[in-house]
Amino acid sequence: MALWLLQPLTYHRVICLQRTT
């Protein structure tokens, strides 16, 4: 599994969501 790739992806998504707020 690409955990190393999924972790940064989820993190970036949270940042993007927080930035939109």
Phi, psi and omega in degrees: 000144180271069181293320180299336181267331182282326181298306179297328181294314180294322180297316181296324181294318180296320180296318181295320181292319180291329182287329180290329182294000000 
